[in-house]
């Protein structure tokens, strides 16, 4: 007898956490808790990830799944903690790209954020004054 796929998924992971965005205060609190949990510098990365997961992981209703980083360390494997922290970080990078953009992506963003026509009094190009001059570089 073959087991249905949905039953396999339900058996493998009783709850797949949703990772929510964190505020700056929540990140600082996670960092402070990680410093308290880590006995030495070699444990700091795992403790930091566990505290991050404790604050970011929520159930389908948005309620936190873990009370603290210590609980995450007690209940999850190091590989699972690392995977959840990586997933949270990847989503954060998608939401707010940083300085580590590739050259093509950076050029596309510059083009999208180029000068638009506006009011003549705002110092930008405007419709009544005609076409904008093509810029050849910074400050020109």
N, C-alpha and C positions, 0 to 999 in steps of 0.2 A: 504494500500500500504506500502510495506516494504522499508526502506531507505537503500541504499547500504552501506557497511562497510566503503569504502573509503571516502564517503561523511561525515560520522560521524567523522572520524578522521580529515578531513579537517575543519569541523565545530568546533571541540573541541579545536584544537590548530592551529591558522593560521600560525604560524612559530615555529618550534621546534628548539631551538638554538643548534648549535654545540659548544662544549666546547673545546677550543684550549689550547695548552700548553702555559704557561707564563714564561717569563724570570725572573730572580731575581730582576731586576730593576722594572718590572711591578708589582711584588708582593710588593716591598717596596713602590711604588707609591700608590697602593691600601691601604696599611696600613696607610700611611700618610693621605690619603683622609678620611679614616674611622675615624681617630682621630679627624679630623676637623668636621665631620658630627655628631659624638656622643656628646650629651650634658653631659652625665655622663657615668660611667662605665657600668651601666646596659644596655645601648644601643649599646655598642661597638661591641658585637658579631653580631648583625643583620647588623650594618653598615659595618663591615668587610666583611661579606658574600656578601652584596650588591655591595661593591666595587670590590670584587673578580669576581662576576658574570658579572659586567659591563665590565671588561677587558677580561674575558674568552669567553663570549657568542658572537658568530658570526653567520651570515647567511650562506647559502650554498656557497656563493662566497668568504667567508672569511672576509667580512666586519663586523665591530663591530655593534651590535644591539643597544647598549646603549652608550651615551656620557659620563655618569658619574654614580657613585653610587647613587647620589641623584635621577637621572632619574629611576634607578632600584627600589628605594624605592617608587617612585611615581606610577610606573606602575605595579609592581608585589606584590602579597600577601607575607606575611612573610613565609608561608609554602612553596610557590614556590621558594622563594629565598633560603631557607634552603635546599630544595631538589636539586636545581642546584649546590649549593656549595658542598653538599655531593657527588653528582655524579662526580664533578670535582676532589674532593679529592680522591675518590675511584679509578679513572683513574690514578691519579698521583702515588698512591701507587702501582698500577699494573706495571707502567712503571719503577719505581725505588723503589724496596723494601727496607725498612729501618730496624731498629733494632727491630721492633716489630714482627719479624717473629716467627712462631712456631718452636718448636724443630725439627720436621720432615723436614720442608722446609729448615731450616738452615743446617741440615745435608746433604740434597740433594744438596744444593748449594756448600757446602764444597767439596763434592765428585766430583761435576762437575768442580770445580776450582782446583783440585788436581794437583800435580806436573806432568808435561809432560816430555817426553824424549826431550832432546835438545843437544846442543853442549857440549863437555867435558870441554871446556874452560869457559863456562858460569856457571859452578858449579852445573849443573843439570845432571841427568842421560843421557847417550847417548847409541845409538845402539851398537857401537863397544866395549863398555866396559861391555856389558852384561845387565842382568836384574837389575832393581833398587831394592834396599833393601826396604822391607816393613817398613813403619814408624809405630811406636807404640804409638806415642804421640807427643806433641809439643817439638821441639828442639831435637828430637832423630833421 
